[in-house]
Amino acid sequence: MSELTSLTIAEAREKLRAKEITAIELTEAYISAIDAANDRLNAYVKTTPDLARVMARKSDERIAAGKAGELEGIPLGIKDLFATVGVHTQACSHILDGFQPRYESTVTQNLWDDGAVMLGKLNMDEFAMGSSNETSYYGPVINPWRAGGSNQQLVPGGSSGGSAAAVAAHLCAGATATDTGGSIRQPAAFTGTVGIKPTYGRCSRWGTVAFASSLDQAGPIARDVRDAAILLKSMASVDAKDTTSVDLPVPEYEAVLGQSLKGMKIGIPNEYRVDGMPEEIETLWRQGIAWLKDAGAEIVDISLPHTKYALPAYYIVAPAEASSNLARYDGVRYGLRVDGKDIVDMYEKTRAAGFGQEVKRRIMIGTYVLSAGYYDAYYIRAQKVRTLIKRDFELAFDAGVDAILTPATPSSAFGVADENLAADPVKMYLNDIFTVTVNMAGLPGIAVPAGLDHRGLPLGLQLIGKAFDEETLFKTAYVIEQAAGKFTPAKWW
């Protein structure tokens, strides 16, 4: 890790504005880091060094002219779910083979408008369906963290595993990511980075490949809370092209960092103490409670009684929406096409060859729960459960709770190709047990690194907030970060 790539976004921004470094120098440092590491980590599926250099030179010109944007000259990695005009956008699926959109997603356009530089497209679980970044057509991402004394390859979490690994390994200053059931927060927890899933509607979904439209939300993964706040400020906006985006002012998130927690109430939900949870996770949770108490917050026990139904309800709603969204990939207009004897045969062969096993599984689950005779029994019932989950949170917040503290994941990072998880998809789905409630309720949630387990691997805590109150999450997460410190993997790649 070079001196330049070790700078946070806030530090790099300061040096760029002071003209101590140039955007092209910073970009070249990241291009070199990617060239040296990506064969081992597989974080990027497409690099764009020539485009990055062009963007960096333009940034230097704007800085020289005194017209620097908020992210001027900052090199970022972009999850392969975001459309980038003329650049590989395939959701890491074979079925979108060769697709290069002629349009830009609203989130990435916001970043470029603020002066950011694109280093390339980041690996992810295919169509964002996975908790380990092993379902990608381009192969698994390798976590830059390793357990003490071990060379075992670990997963970085999913689906935004490429984003988390690249940020942790300093292969970008920050990254875009998406979260449908925990796909920002779980990878952040596994890699010692900070990830925030904002409130549903805070960031536009336009130009982002859809998984489950009522759950998907874009957000950043960054090295620390301040960088996450800087990135979300640029990513968030209302958008006429996305009617679910909300027309509310985007606050200066960075301004709240360092504010006092005195007078705040932090809720601790008993339902998150699940059977078989490792003692280390419980200990970390207690430590987080102690840090917030020391900072002046009041700790109150709360109940979220429908939490136990969240995971099964999520794995009905999300696949149902996925089966509808993925129906458009048929080999007719773009992407992969496998010829057949007639159009139906072509559809079947294209979809059979183009989708991976996990995506096929979820399409079939979704199609089943939406079918005649099962729609009321499964999908409608799951939506009713979703309403009850949302109501649980509303009651807690109405009672005066400002934020809720929980573990982010039930464990630290596990091994690539773990036989127990590969043989039983439900065990893999259980990695989302602490995160899916937030998506079902449309609320903001942030994962912040809070410690290391007995193997020296990072563990994260999660804060859940009121709708459109990301400021409280940033303020509270900053207190945890200041108490816990920052975590960086020892370089082996």
C-alpha positions in Angstrom: 0.0 0.0 0.0 1.6 3.2 -1.2 1.6 6.4 0.8 -1.0 7.9 -1.7 -3.3 5.0 -1.6 -3.3 4.9 2.2 -5.0 8.4 2.3 -8.6 8.5 3.2 -11.0 10.5 0.9 -11.0 13.3 3.4 -7.2 13.4 3.6 -6.7 13.1 -0.2 -9.3 15.9 -0.8 -7.4 18.2 1.5 -4.0 17.5 -0.2 -5.6 17.9 -3.7 -7.1 21.2 -2.7 -3.8 22.4 -1.2 -2.1 21.3 -4.4 0.3 19.0 -2.4 -0.6 16.2 -4.8 -2.3 16.0 -8.2 -5.3 13.9 -9.2 -3.2 12.2 -11.9 -0.6 11.2 -9.3 -3.3 9.8 -7.0 -5.0 8.0 -9.9 -1.7 6.5 -11.1 -1.0 5.2 -7.6 -4.3 3.3 -7.6 -3.9 2.0 -11.1 -0.5 0.5 -10.0 -2.0 -0.9 -6.9 -4.8 -2.6 -8.9 -2.3 -4.0 -11.4 -0.2 -5.5 -8.6 -3.1 -7.0 -6.6 -6.2 -7.8 -8.7 -5.0 -11.1 -9.9 -5.0 -12.3 -6.3 -8.0 -10.6 -5.0 -10.3 -10.5 -8.1 -12.0 -7.4 -6.9 -12.3 -5.7 -10.3 -13.9 -7.4 -13.3 -13.1 -4.5 -15.6 -10.5 -1.7 -15.1 -10.6 1.6 -16.9 -7.1 3.1 -16.6 -7.3 5.2 -19.7 -10.6 6.7 -18.8 -9.4 7.3 -15.2 -6.4 9.2 -16.5 -8.6 11.4 -18.7 -11.0 12.1 -15.8 -8.0 12.8 -13.4 -6.5 15.3 -15.8 -9.8 17.2 -16.1 -9.9 17.2 -12.3 -6.5 18.8 -12.1 -7.6 21.4 -14.6 -10.7 22.2 -12.5 -8.6 22.3 -9.3 -6.2 24.7 -10.9 -9.1 26.9 -12.1 -10.6 27.0 -8.6 -13.7 25.0 -9.7 -13.1 21.8 -7.7 -16.2 19.6 -6.9 -16.8 17.9 -3.6 -15.0 14.7 -4.8 -12.6 16.3 -7.3 -9.9 13.9 -8.2 -11.0 11.1 -5.9 -10.6 7.6 -7.5 -13.5 5.3 -6.9 -14.5 1.7 -7.8 -18.0 1.1 -9.1 -20.0 -2.0 -8.4 -20.9 -3.8 -11.6 -24.6 -3.2 -10.9 -24.4 0.5 -11.9 -24.7 1.4 -15.5 -21.6 3.3 -16.8 -21.9 4.6 -20.3 -19.8 2.6 -22.8 -18.2 0.5 -20.0 -18.8 -3.1 -19.1 -22.0 -3.4 -17.0 -23.1 -7.0 -16.6 -24.1 -7.5 -12.9 -21.4 -10.2 -13.0 -23.7 -12.4 -15.0 -23.0 -14.3 -18.2 -26.5 -13.4 -19.5 -25.5 -9.8 -19.9 -22.4 -10.8 -21.9 -20.8 -7.9 -23.7 -23.4 -5.3 -22.5 -22.2 -1.7 -22.5 -25.0 0.7 -21.7 -25.5 4.0 -23.6 -26.6 5.7 -20.4 -25.2 6.4 -17.0 -26.9 5.6 -13.7 -28.0 8.6 -11.6 -25.8 7.6 -8.7 -22.6 7.4 -10.8 -23.5 10.6 -12.7 -23.8 12.4 -9.4 -20.3 11.2 -8.4 -18.8 12.3 -11.8 -20.6 15.7 -11.5 -18.8 16.1 -8.2 -15.4 15.3 -9.8 -14.8 11.7 -8.9 -12.6 9.5 -11.1 -13.7 5.9 -12.2 -11.0 3.2 -11.7 -13.2 0.4 -13.0 -16.1 -2.0 -12.3 -16.1 -4.1 -9.2 -16.9 -7.8 -8.8 -20.1 -8.9 -7.0 -22.5 -11.8 -6.6 -24.4 -12.4 -9.8 -27.4 -10.0 -9.9 -26.5 -9.2 -6.3 -27.8 -12.6 -5.2 -25.4 -14.0 -2.6 -23.7 -13.4 0.8 -20.2 -14.4 -0.1 -19.3 -13.1 -3.6 -19.0 -16.6 -4.9 -21.9 -16.6 -7.3 -20.2 -14.2 -9.7 -19.6 -15.4 -13.3 -16.1 -14.0 -12.9 -15.2 -16.1 -9.9 -15.1 -15.3 -6.2 -13.5 -12.2 -4.7 -10.9 -13.0 -2.0 -11.0 -11.1 1.3 -7.7 -9.2 1.9 -8.0 -10.3 5.5 -6.6 -13.6 6.7 -6.9 -15.3 10.0 -3.8 -15.2 12.2 -1.3 -17.9 11.1 -3.5 -19.1 8.2 -3.3 -18.9 4.5 -6.9 -19.9 4.0 -8.8 -17.8 1.5 -11.8 -16.1 3.0 -14.9 -14.5 1.4 -15.4 -10.8 1.7 -19.1 -11.1 2.1 -21.7 -10.3 -0.6 -23.1 -9.2 -2.7 -20.9 -6.1 -2.7 -17.7 -8.2 -2.0 -15.6 -6.5 -4.7 -16.5 -3.1 -3.3 -15.6 -4.1 0.3 -12.4 -5.9 -0.7 -11.1 -3.1 -2.9 -11.7 -0.5 -0.2 -10.0 -2.7 2.5 -7.0 -3.5 0.2 -6.7 0.2 -0.8 -7.5 -0.5 -4.5 -9.8 2.5 -4.5 -10.5 5.4 -2.2 -14.1 4.4 -1.8 -16.7 2.4 -3.7 -20.4 2.3 -4.7 -22.4 -0.7 -3.5 -26.0 -1.8 -3.2 -28.0 -3.4 -0.3 -31.1 -5.5 -0.8 -30.8 -7.6 2.3 -27.5 -6.7 3.8 -25.2 -6.5 0.7 -23.4 -3.4 1.9 -23.4 -4.0 5.7 -22.3 -7.7 5.7 -19.3 -7.2 3.4 -18.3 -4.1 5.3 -18.3 -6.1 8.6 -16.3 -8.9 7.0 -13.6 -6.5 5.7 -13.2 -4.0 8.5 -14.7 -1.2 6.4 -17.8 1.1 6.9 -20.9 0.6 4.9 -24.2 2.4 5.0 -27.5 1.4 3.5 -29.5 4.6 3.3 -33.2 4.9 3.7 -35.2 3.5 0.7 -35.6 6.4 -1.7 -32.6 8.4 -0.5 -30.6 7.3 -3.6 -32.0 6.9 -7.1 -32.3 3.4 -8.4 -32.3 4.6 -12.1 -29.6 2.9 -14.1 -28.9 0.3 -11.4 -29.6 -3.3 -12.5 -32.7 -4.4 -10.5 -32.8 -7.4 -8.1 -35.8 -6.7 -5.9 -37.1 -3.3 -6.6 -38.9 -2.6 -3.3 -35.7 -3.5 -1.3 -32.7 -2.4 -3.4 -30.8 0.7 -2.3 -27.5 2.1 -3.3 -24.9 3.3 -0.7 -21.2 3.6 -0.2 -18.5 1.4 1.3 -15.6 3.4 2.7 -12.6 3.2 5.0 -14.1 5.2 7.8 -17.3 6.9 8.8 -16.2 10.3 7.5 -15.5 9.0 4.1 -18.9 7.2 4.0 -20.6 10.5 4.9 -18.7 12.3 2.1 -19.7 9.7 -0.5 -23.4 9.4 0.5 -23.7 13.2 0.3 -22.7 13.0 -3.4 -24.6 9.8 -4.2 -28.0 10.8 -2.8 -30.5 12.9 -4.7 -34.1 13.0 -5.9 -34.5 11.8 -9.5 -37.5 12.3 -11.8 -36.5 9.0 -13.5 -37.1 7.1 -10.3 -40.5 7.7 -8.7 -39.4 6.0 -5.5 -36.6 8.5 -4.9 -37.7 11.1 -2.3 -37.6 14.8 -2.7 -35.9 15.8 0.6 -32.8 17.9 1.1 -29.6 15.9 1.4 -27.9 17.0 4.7 -24.2 17.8 5.2 -23.6 14.4 6.8 -20.0 15.2 7.6 -21.0 18.2 9.8 -22.5 15.9 12.5 -19.4 13.9 13.1 -18.1 14.6 16.6 -21.4 15.8 18.0 -22.4 14.7 21.5 -24.7 11.7 22.1 -26.0 13.1 25.4 -29.8 12.8 25.6 -29.9 10.1 22.9 -31.7 6.8 23.5 -30.2 3.7 22.0 -32.4 0.7 21.7 -31.2 -2.9 22.3 -33.5 -5.5 20.7 -33.6 -8.7 22.7 -34.7 -10.6 19.5 -31.3 -10.2 18.0 -29.8 -12.6 20.6 -30.2 -15.6 18.4 -29.6 -19.3 19.2 -26.0 -20.3 18.5 -24.6 -16.8 18.3 -20.9 -16.9 19.1 -19.9 -15.5 22.5 -17.5 -13.1 20.7 -20.5 -11.4 18.9 -22.3 -11.0 22.2 -19.2 -9.6 23.9 -18.7 -7.1 21.0 -22.3 -6.0 21.3 -21.8 -5.4 25.0 -18.7 -3.4 24.3 -20.6 -1.3 21.8 -23.3 -0.6 24.4 -20.6 0.4 26.9 -19.0 2.8 24.4 -22.3 4.5 23.7 -23.2 4.7 27.4 -19.8 6.3 28.1 -20.5 8.8 25.4 -23.7 9.9 27.2 -26.4 7.9 25.5 -29.1 6.2 27.4 -29.4 2.5 26.7 -33.0 1.0 26.7 -34.2 -2.5 26.0 -36.7 -2.7 23.2 -38.7 -5.5 21.6 -39.0 -6.1 17.8 -41.2 -9.2 18.1 -41.6 -9.9 14.4 -37.8 -10.1 13.7 -38.0 -13.9 13.8 -40.2 -13.9 10.7 -38.0 -11.4 8.7 -35.7 -13.9 7.0 -38.4 -16.3 5.7 -40.5 -13.3 4.6 -37.5 -11.7 2.9 -36.7 -14.9 1.0 -40.3 -14.8 -0.4 -40.5 -11.1 -1.3 -37.0 -10.8 -2.8 -37.1 -13.9 -5.1 -40.7 -12.9 -6.2 -39.5 -9.5 -7.3 -36.3 -11.0 -8.8 -38.3 -13.5 -10.9 -40.2 -10.5 -12.4 -37.2 -8.3 -12.9 -35.1 -11.0 -14.5 -37.8 -12.0 -17.0 -36.4 -9.3 -19.4 -33.2 -11.2 -20.0 -34.3 -13.4 -22.8 -31.5 -13.2 -25.5 -33.7 -11.1 -27.8 -32.4 -7.5 -27.5 -29.0 -7.6 -25.8 -26.5 -9.8 -23.9 -26.1 -13.5 -24.4 -28.1 -15.4 -27.1 -28.0 -19.2 -27.5 -29.7 -20.2 -30.7 -32.6 -22.7 -30.7 -35.0 -24.3 -33.1 -37.6 -21.7 -32.4 -38.0 -18.6 -30.2 -39.1 -20.6 -27.1 -36.2 -22.9 -27.4 -33.9 -19.9 -27.8 -35.3 -18.4 -24.6 -34.9 -21.6 -22.6 -31.3 -22.3 -23.8 -30.2 -18.6 -23.3 -31.6 -18.5 -19.8 -30.2 -21.9 -18.9 -26.7 -21.0 -20.1 -26.8 -17.3 -18.9 -27.9 -17.6 -15.3 -25.9 -19.2 -12.5 -27.2 -21.7 -10.1 -28.2 -19.3 -7.3 -30.0 -16.9 -9.6 -31.9 -19.9 -11.2 -32.8 -21.0 -7.7 -34.2 -17.6 -6.7 -36.1 -17.2 -10.0 -37.8 -20.6 -9.5 -38.6 -19.8 -5.8 -40.0 -16.4 -6.9 -42.1 -17.9 -9.8 -43.5 -20.5 -7.4 -44.6 -18.1 -4.7 -46.3 -15.9 -7.3 -48.1 -18.7 -9.1 -51.8 -19.3 -8.9 -52.8 -21.1 -5.7 -49.6 -20.0 -3.8 -49.7 -16.2 -4.2 -52.0 -15.7 -1.2 -50.4 -18.4 0.9 -46.8 -17.0 0.5 -46.4 -13.6 -1.2 -49.4 -11.8 0.3 -48.6 -13.3 3.8 -45.0 -12.2 3.5 -46.0 -8.7 2.6 -48.3 -8.6 5.7 -45.3 -9.8 7.8 -43.3 -7.0 6.3 -45.9 -4.5 7.5 -45.6 -5.9 11.0 -41.8 -5.6 10.9 -42.0 -2.0 9.9 -44.6 -1.4 12.7 -42.2 -2.9 15.3 -39.6 -0.3 14.4 -42.1 2.6 14.3 -43.3 1.7 17.8 -39.7 1.7 19.1 -39.0 5.1 17.5 -42.3 6.5 18.7 -41.3 5.5 22.2 -38.3 7.9 22.0 -35.5 5.6 20.7 -33.1 7.5 18.4 -31.2 4.5 17.0 -30.9 0.8 17.5 -27.7 -1.1 18.1 -27.2 -4.7 16.9 -24.5 -7.0 15.7 -23.9 -6.7 11.9 -23.2 -10.4 11.2 -23.5 -13.7 13.1 -19.8 -14.5 12.5 -16.6 -13.2 11.0 -15.6 -14.0 7.4 -15.7 -17.7 6.5 -13.7 -19.7 4.0 -14.1 -19.6 0.2 -16.0 -22.8 -1.0 -17.1 -23.7 2.5 -18.6 -27.2 2.1 -21.3 -26.8 4.8 -22.6 -23.6 3.2 -22.3 -24.8 -0.4 -24.4 -27.9 0.5 -27.2 -26.0 2.2 -28.2 -22.7 0.7 -30.4 -21.9 3.8 -27.2 -21.8 6.0 -25.8 -19.2 3.5 -29.1 -17.2 3.8 -28.7 -17.1 7.6 -25.8 -14.7 7.1 -28.4 -12.0 6.5 -30.3 -12.6 9.8 -29.3 -9.3 11.4 -29.6 -7.2 8.2 -32.8 -8.1 6.3 -35.2 -6.4 8.7 -33.8 -3.0 7.8 -34.5 -3.5 4.1 -38.0 -4.9 4.8 -38.8 -1.7 6.7 -37.0 0.6 4.3 -34.9 2.1 7.1 -31.2 3.2 7.1 -28.5 1.0 8.6 -24.8 1.4 9.0 -22.1 -1.2 9.7 -19.0 0.0 11.5 -15.9 -2.1 12.5 -15.8 -2.6 16.2 -13.2 -5.3 17.0 -11.4 -8.5 16.0 -12.3 -12.0 16.8 -10.0 -14.6 18.3 -8.5 -15.3 14.8 -7.8 -11.6 14.2 -10.6 -11.1 11.7 -12.8 -8.0 11.8 -16.3 -7.9 13.4 -18.8 -5.1 12.9 -21.7 -3.5 14.8 -24.9 -2.3 13.1 -26.9 0.9 13.9 -30.4 1.2 12.6 -32.1 4.6 12.4 -35.3 6.4 11.6 -36.3 6.9 8.0 -34.1 9.7 6.4 -32.2 10.2 9.7 -28.8 9.0 8.4 -27.2 11.9 10.3 -27.9 10.2 13.6 -26.3 7.0 12.3 -23.2 8.8 11.2 -22.9 10.7 14.5 -23.3 7.5 16.5 -21.1 5.3 14.3 -18.4 7.9 14.6 -18.4 7.5 18.4 -18.0 3.7 18.0 -15.2 4.2 15.5 -13.3 6.6 17.8 -13.5 4.1 20.6 -12.7 1.0 18.6 -10.1 2.4 16.2 -9.6 1.5 12.5 -8.7 -1.9 11.2 -6.4 -2.6 8.2 -5.4 -6.1 6.9 -1.8 -7.1 6.9 -0.7 -7.1 3.2 0.0 -10.6 1.7 -1.2 -9.9 -1.9 
